[in-house]
Amino acid sequence: MRIDFSRRGKPTDNAFIETFNGTLRDECLNLHWFADIAQASALIEAWRRDYNESRPHMALGNLPPAEYATRTGTRYGITGLNAAHN
């Protein structure tokens, strides 16, 4: 078994995660100075919830994930969309 990782300096190896990482960095990490790990956890969790629950996603027809789940009949859990149906 061999595990392949993205090659250094080759962000196109996994463009989806590179896009997410850039968004997290631009919209959350670069905007805050964290006083301690508890504050960092709270701010990153608030950003994560907004990203996963409220904001529109192009892959979902520019709908927020919660609304997309309601319209398609998929279950929406705390970690995001699940493949299981109601």
N, CA, C and O atoms as a GROMACS GRO file, in nm:
protein
  344
    1MET      N    1   0.084  -0.117   0.000
    1MET     CA    2   0.000   0.000   0.000
    1MET      C    3   0.089   0.123   0.000
    1MET      O    4   0.187   0.130   0.073
    2ARG      N    5   0.053   0.219  -0.082
    2ARG     CA    6   0.129   0.343  -0.091
    2ARG      C    7   0.034   0.460  -0.072
    2ARG      O    8  -0.074   0.463  -0.132
    3ILE      N    9   0.072   0.556   0.010
    3ILE     CA   10  -0.008   0.676   0.032
    3ILE      C   11   0.056   0.791  -0.045
    3ILE      O   12   0.174   0.819  -0.028
    4ASP      N   13  -0.023   0.857  -0.128
    4ASP     CA   14   0.024   0.972  -0.204
    4ASP      C   15  -0.029   1.100  -0.142
    4ASP      O   16  -0.147   1.109  -0.107
    5PHE      N   17   0.056   1.196  -0.128
    5PHE     CA   18   0.017   1.327  -0.080
    5PHE      C   19   0.037   1.428  -0.193
    5PHE      O   20   0.105   1.399  -0.291
    6SER      N   21  -0.022   1.543  -0.178
    6SER     CA   22   0.003   1.650  -0.275
    6SER      C   23   0.151   1.683  -0.273
    6SER      O   24   0.214   1.688  -0.167
    7ARG      N   25   0.205   1.707  -0.389
    7ARG     CA   26   0.346   1.741  -0.397
    7ARG      C   27   0.368   1.886  -0.358
    7ARG      O   28   0.285   1.972  -0.388
    8ARG      N   29   0.477   1.913  -0.293
    8ARG     CA   30   0.512   2.050  -0.253
    8ARG      C   31   0.513   2.140  -0.376
    8ARG      O   32   0.574   2.108  -0.478
    9GLY      N   33   0.445   2.253  -0.366
    9GLY     CA   34   0.441   2.348  -0.475
    9GLY      C   35   0.347   2.310  -0.588
    9GLY      O   36   0.350   2.371  -0.695
   10LYS      N   37   0.263   2.209  -0.566
   10LYS     CA   38   0.169   2.162  -0.669
   10LYS      C   39   0.026   2.164  -0.615
   10LYS      O   40  -0.033   2.058  -0.594
   11PRO      N   41  -0.030   2.284  -0.592
   11PRO     CA   42  -0.164   2.291  -0.534
   11PRO      C   43  -0.272   2.232  -0.622
   11PRO      O   44  -0.381   2.200  -0.574
   12THR      N   45  -0.245   2.216  -0.751
   12THR     CA   46  -0.346   2.158  -0.839
   12THR      C   47  -0.364   2.009  -0.818
   12THR      O   48  -0.457   1.950  -0.874
   13ASP      N   49  -0.277   1.945  -0.739
   13ASP     CA   50  -0.295   1.803  -0.708
   13ASP      C   51  -0.427   1.780  -0.637
   13ASP      O   52  -0.489   1.675  -0.655
   14ASN      N   53  -0.471   1.874  -0.556
   14ASN     CA   54  -0.598   1.864  -0.487
   14ASN      C   55  -0.658   2.004  -0.478
   14ASN      O   56  -0.654   2.068  -0.373
   15ALA      N   57  -0.713   2.050  -0.589
   15ALA     CA   58  -0.761   2.187  -0.598
   15ALA      C   59  -0.873   2.217  -0.499
   15ALA      O   60  -0.883   2.329  -0.450
   16PHE      N   61  -0.960   2.117  -0.469
   16PHE     CA   62  -1.071   2.141  -0.377
   16PHE      C   63  -1.019   2.180  -0.240
   16PHE      O   64  -1.064   2.280  -0.183
   17ILE      N   65  -0.926   2.104  -0.184
   17ILE     CA   66  -0.878   2.134  -0.048
   17ILE      C   67  -0.795   2.262  -0.049
   17ILE      O   68  -0.796   2.337   0.049
   18GLU      N   69  -0.723   2.287  -0.158
   18GLU     CA   70  -0.645   2.411  -0.165
   18GLU      C   71  -0.738   2.533  -0.166
   18GLU      O   72  -0.706   2.635  -0.104
   19THR      N   73  -0.851   2.523  -0.234
   19THR     CA   74  -0.948   2.632  -0.235
   19THR      C   75  -1.006   2.653  -0.096
   19THR      O   76  -1.017   2.766  -0.049
   20PHE      N   77  -1.042   2.542  -0.029
   20PHE     CA   78  -1.094   2.553   0.107
   20PHE      C   79  -0.990   2.615   0.200
   20PHE      O   80  -1.022   2.705   0.277
   21ASN      N   81  -0.866   2.566   0.193
   21ASN     CA   82  -0.761   2.619   0.280
   21ASN      C   83  -0.742   2.769   0.258
   21ASN      O   84  -0.723   2.843   0.355
   22GLY      N   85  -0.746   2.814   0.133
   22GLY     CA   86  -0.732   2.956   0.104
   22GLY      C   87  -0.846   3.037   0.160
   22GLY      O   88  -0.827   3.146   0.212
   23THR      N   89  -0.968   2.982   0.149
   23THR     CA   90  -1.085   3.051   0.203
   23THR      C   91  -1.077   3.061   0.355
   23THR      O   92  -1.102   3.167   0.412
   24LEU      N   93  -1.041   2.952   0.421
   24LEU     CA   94  -1.026   2.954   0.567
   24LEU      C   95  -0.921   3.056   0.608
   24LEU      O   96  -0.941   3.133   0.702
   25ARG      N   97  -0.810   3.055   0.539
   25ARG     CA   98  -0.702   3.149   0.573
   25ARG      C   99  -0.747   3.293   0.551
   25ARG      O  100  -0.728   3.378   0.639
   26ASP      N  101  -0.808   3.323   0.435
   26ASP     CA  102  -0.847   3.461   0.402
   26ASP      C  103  -0.960   3.513   0.489
   26ASP      O  104  -0.959   3.629   0.529
   27GLU      N  105  -1.059   3.428   0.518
   27GLU     CA  106  -1.179   3.474   0.587
   27GLU      C  107  -1.175   3.458   0.738
   27GLU      O  108  -1.259   3.515   0.809
   28CYS      N  109  -1.081   3.382   0.789
   28CYS     CA  110  -1.079   3.358   0.934
   28CYS      C  111  -0.940   3.379   0.994
   28CYS      O  112  -0.922   3.466   1.079
   29LEU      N  113  -0.845   3.299   0.951
   29LEU     CA  114  -0.714   3.301   1.018
   29LEU      C  115  -0.640   3.432   1.003
   29LEU      O  116  -0.575   3.477   1.098
   30ASN      N  117  -0.648   3.495   0.886
   30ASN     CA  118  -0.576   3.622   0.865
   30ASN      C  119  -0.645   3.741   0.931
   30ASN      O  120  -0.586   3.849   0.940
   31LEU      N  121  -0.768   3.723   0.976
   31LEU     CA  122  -0.843   3.835   1.034
   31LEU      C  123  -0.831   3.845   1.186
   31LEU      O  124  -0.868   3.947   1.244
   32HIS      N  125  -0.782   3.741   1.249
   32HIS     CA  126  -0.784   3.736   1.396
   32HIS      C  127  -0.645   3.708   1.453
   32HIS      O  128  -0.566   3.633   1.396
   33TRP      N  129  -0.620   3.770   1.567
   33TRP     CA  130  -0.507   3.734   1.651
   33TRP      C  131  -0.567   3.655   1.766
   33TRP      O  132  -0.650   3.708   1.840
   34PHE      N  133  -0.528   3.533   1.782
   34PHE     CA  134  -0.585   3.448   1.886
   34PHE      C  135  -0.505   3.462   2.015
   34PHE      O  136  -0.383   3.445   2.016
   35ALA      N  137  -0.575   3.493   2.124
   35ALA     CA  138  -0.510   3.509   2.253
   35ALA      C  139  -0.471   3.374   2.312
   35ALA      O  140  -0.370   3.362   2.381
   36ASP      N  141  -0.552   3.273   2.285
   36ASP     CA  142  -0.525   3.138   2.338
   36ASP      C  143  -0.598   3.035   2.253
   36ASP      O  144  -0.673   3.071   2.163
   37ILE      N  145  -0.576   2.910   2.282
   37ILE     CA  146  -0.634   2.802   2.202
   37ILE      C  147  -0.787   2.800   2.214
   37ILE      O  148  -0.856   2.764   2.119
   38ALA      N  149  -0.839   2.838   2.328
   38ALA     CA  150  -0.985   2.839   2.347
   38ALA      C  151  -1.050   2.944   2.255
   38ALA      O  152  -1.153   2.917   2.194
   39GLN      N  153  -0.989   3.061   2.246
   39GLN     CA  154  -1.042   3.165   2.158
   39GLN      C  155  -1.030   3.121   2.012
   39GLN      O  156  -1.122   3.141   1.934
   40ALA      N  157  -0.918   3.062   1.976
   40ALA     CA  158  -0.899   3.014   1.839
   40ALA      C  159  -1.005   2.909   1.806
   40ALA      O  160  -1.064   2.914   1.698
   41SER      N  161  -1.028   2.816   1.895
   41SER     CA  162  -1.129   2.712   1.872
   41SER      C  163  -1.268   2.771   1.854
   41SER      O  164  -1.342   2.730   1.765
   42ALA      N  165  -1.304   2.868   1.937
   42ALA     CA  166  -1.436   2.929   1.930
   42ALA      C  167  -1.455   3.005   1.798
   42ALA      O  168  -1.559   2.992   1.734
   43LEU      N  169  -1.356   3.084   1.758
   43LEU     CA  170  -1.368   3.162   1.635
   43LEU      C  171  -1.368   3.074   1.511
   43LEU      O  172  -1.444   3.098   1.417
   44ILE      N  173  -1.283   2.972   1.510
   44ILE     CA  174  -1.279   2.881   1.395
   44ILE      C  175  -1.407   2.800   1.386
   44ILE      O  176  -1.456   2.775   1.276
   45GLU      N  177  -1.461   2.759   1.499
   45GLU     CA  178  -1.589   2.684   1.500
   45GLU      C  179  -1.703   2.772   1.449
   45GLU      O  180  -1.788   2.725   1.374
   46ALA      N  181  -1.706   2.899   1.488
   46ALA     CA  182  -1.810   2.990   1.438
   46ALA      C  183  -1.797   3.007   1.287
   46ALA      O  184  -1.898   3.007   1.216
   47TRP      N  185  -1.674   3.020   1.237
   47TRP     CA  186  -1.653   3.031   1.094
   47TRP      C  187  -1.696   2.903   1.023
   47TRP      O  188  -1.762   2.908   0.920
   48ARG      N  189  -1.661   2.787   1.079
   48ARG     CA  190  -1.696   2.658   1.020
   48ARG      C  191  -1.847   2.641   1.010
   48ARG      O  192  -1.898   2.594   0.908
   49ARG      N  193  -1.917   2.678   1.116
   49ARG     CA  194  -2.064   2.667   1.114
   49ARG      C  195  -2.123   2.756   1.005
   49ARG      O  196  -2.212   2.713   0.930
   50ASP      N  197  -2.075   2.878   0.995
   50ASP     CA  198  -2.124   2.968   0.890
   50ASP      C  199  -2.094   2.910   0.752
   50ASP      O  200  -2.180   2.910   0.664
   51TYR      N  201  -1.973   2.860   0.733
   51TYR     CA  202  -1.931   2.804   0.604
   51TYR      C  203  -2.016   2.683   0.567
   51TYR      O  204  -2.057   2.669   0.451
   52ASN      N  205  -2.041   2.594   0.662
   52ASN     CA  206  -2.113   2.470   0.635
   52ASN      C  207  -2.265   2.482   0.637
   52ASN      O  208  -2.334   2.398   0.579
   53GLU      N  209  -2.318   2.584   0.703
   53GLU     CA  210  -2.463   2.589   0.724
   53GLU      C  211  -2.532   2.707   0.657
   53GLU      O  212  -2.646   2.694   0.614
   54SER      N  213  -2.466   2.820   0.648
   54SER     CA  214  -2.536   2.941   0.607
   54SER      C  215  -2.502   2.993   0.470
   54SER      O  216  -2.590   3.040   0.398
   55ARG      N  217  -2.380   2.986   0.432
   55ARG     CA  218  -2.339   3.052   0.308
   55ARG      C  219  -2.367   2.966   0.187
   55ARG      O  220  -2.358   2.843   0.194
   56PRO      N  221  -2.401   3.027   0.074
   56PRO     CA  222  -2.428   2.953  -0.049
   56PRO      C  223  -2.300   2.886  -0.101
   56PRO      O  224  -2.190   2.939  -0.088
   57HIS      N  225  -2.318   2.769  -0.160
   57HIS     CA  226  -2.207   2.695  -0.221
   57HIS      C  227  -2.237   2.674  -0.369
   57HIS      O  228  -2.347   2.630  -0.404
   58MET      N  229  -2.142   2.704  -0.454
   58MET     CA  230  -2.162   2.688  -0.598
   58MET      C  231  -2.196   2.543  -0.632
   58MET      O  232  -2.280   2.519  -0.719
   59ALA      N  233  -2.134   2.447  -0.565
   59ALA     CA  234  -2.158   2.306  -0.595
   59ALA      C  235  -2.301   2.263  -0.562
   59ALA      O  236  -2.346   2.159  -0.609
   60LEU      N  237  -2.371   2.343  -0.483
   60LEU     CA  238  -2.509   2.312  -0.443
   60LEU      C  239  -2.608   2.405  -0.512
   60LEU      O  240  -2.717   2.430  -0.459
   61GLY      N  241  -2.571   2.455  -0.626
   61GLY     CA  242  -2.660   2.545  -0.700
   61GLY      C  243  -2.676   2.679  -0.631
   61GLY      O  244  -2.783   2.740  -0.636
   62ASN      N  245  -2.571   2.726  -0.567
   62ASN     CA  246  -2.570   2.852  -0.492
   62ASN      C  247  -2.672   2.856  -0.379
   62ASN      O  248  -2.725   2.962  -0.346
   63LEU      N  249  -2.698   2.740  -0.321
   63LEU     CA  250  -2.784   2.732  -0.203
   63LEU      C  251  -2.699   2.705  -0.080
   63LEU      O  252  -2.595   2.639  -0.090
   64PRO      N  253  -2.742   2.754   0.036
   64PRO     CA  254  -2.676   2.712   0.159
   64PRO      C  255  -2.701   2.562   0.181
   64PRO      O  256  -2.807   2.512   0.144
   65PRO      N  257  -2.607   2.490   0.241
   65PRO     CA  258  -2.624   2.345   0.260
   65PRO      C  259  -2.753   2.306   0.331
   65PRO      O  260  -2.816   2.207   0.292
   66ALA      N  261  -2.794   2.380   0.433
   66ALA     CA  262  -2.918   2.345   0.504
   66ALA      C  263  -3.039   2.355   0.412
   66ALA      O  264  -3.127   2.268   0.416
   67GLU      N  265  -3.044   2.459   0.330
   67GLU     CA  266  -3.156   2.474   0.237
   67GLU      C  267  -3.150   2.367   0.128
   67GLU      O  268  -3.254   2.313   0.088
   68TYR      N  269  -3.030   2.337   0.080
   68TYR     CA  270  -3.014   2.232  -0.021
   68TYR      C  271  -3.064   2.098   0.034
   68TYR      O  272  -3.133   2.024  -0.036
   69ALA      N  273  -3.030   2.068   0.158
   69ALA     CA  274  -3.074   1.942   0.220
   69ALA      C  275  -3.226   1.937   0.230
   69ALA      O  276  -3.285   1.832   0.205
   70THR      N  277  -3.288   2.047   0.266
   70THR     CA  278  -3.434   2.053   0.275
   70THR      C  279  -3.498   2.029   0.139
   70THR      O  280  -3.594   1.953   0.127
   71ARG      N  281  -3.444   2.094   0.038
   71ARG     CA  282  -3.502   2.082  -0.096
   71ARG      C  283  -3.484   1.943  -0.157
   71ARG      O  284  -3.570   1.895  -0.231
   72THR      N  285  -3.371   1.878  -0.127
   72THR     CA  286  -3.342   1.749  -0.189
   72THR      C  287  -3.384   1.631  -0.103
   72THR      O  288  -3.380   1.517  -0.149
   73GLY      N  289  -3.424   1.657   0.020
   73GLY     CA  290  -3.467   1.550   0.108
   73GLY      C  291  -3.353   1.474   0.172
   73GLY      O  292  -3.375   1.367   0.228
   74THR      N  293  -3.231   1.528   0.165
   74THR     CA  294  -3.119   1.464   0.233
   74THR      C  295  -3.115   1.511   0.378
   74THR      O  296  -3.165   1.619   0.410
   75ARG      N  297  -3.055   1.430   0.462
   75ARG     CA  298  -3.040   1.467   0.603
   75ARG      C  299  -2.922   1.559   0.617
   75ARG      O  300  -2.820   1.542   0.550
   76TYR      N  301  -2.934   1.655   0.704
   76TYR     CA  302  -2.826   1.749   0.728
   76TYR      C  303  -2.786   1.737   0.873
   76TYR      O  304  -2.866   1.766   0.963
   77GLY      N  305  -2.663   1.695   0.897
   77GLY     CA  306  -2.613   1.680   1.034
   77GLY      C  307  -2.516   1.790   1.069
   77GLY      O  308  -2.488   1.877   0.987
   78ILE      N  309  -2.466   1.786   1.188
   78ILE     CA  310  -2.377   1.891   1.237
   78ILE      C  311  -2.247   1.896   1.157
   78ILE      O  312  -2.184   2.002   1.148
   79THR      N  313  -2.205   1.784   1.100
   79THR     CA  314  -2.080   1.783   1.024
   79THR      C  315  -2.102   1.815   0.877
   79THR      O  316  -2.005   1.828   0.803
   80GLY      N  317  -2.226   1.828   0.834
   80GLY     CA  318  -2.252   1.862   0.695
   80GLY      C  319  -2.355   1.771   0.633
   80GLY      O  320  -2.429   1.702   0.703
   81LEU      N  321  -2.359   1.771   0.503
   81LEU     CA  322  -2.457   1.689   0.432
   81LEU      C  323  -2.422   1.542   0.443
   81LEU      O  324  -2.305   1.503   0.432
   82ASN      N  325  -2.522   1.461   0.466
   82ASN     CA  326  -2.506   1.316   0.469
   82ASN      C  327  -2.573   1.257   0.348
   82ASN      O  328  -2.669   1.313   0.296
   83ALA      N  329  -2.523   1.144   0.304
   83ALA     CA  330  -2.582   1.078   0.188
   83ALA      C  331  -2.714   1.011   0.222
   83ALA      O  332  -2.795   0.984   0.133
   84ALA      N  333  -2.737   0.982   0.349
   84ALA     CA  334  -2.859   0.912   0.390
   84ALA      C  335  -2.980   1.002   0.368
   84ALA      O  336  -2.974   1.124   0.385
   85HIS      N  337  -3.090   0.941   0.329
   85HIS     CA  338  -3.214   1.015   0.311
   85HIS      C  339  -3.301   0.998   0.435
   85HIS      O  340  -3.285   0.903   0.511
   86ASN      N  341  -3.395   1.093   0.453
   86ASN     CA  342  -3.488   1.086   0.566
   86ASN      C  343  -3.574   0.964   0.557
   86ASN      O  344  -3.658   0.941   0.644
   0.00000   0.00000   0.00000
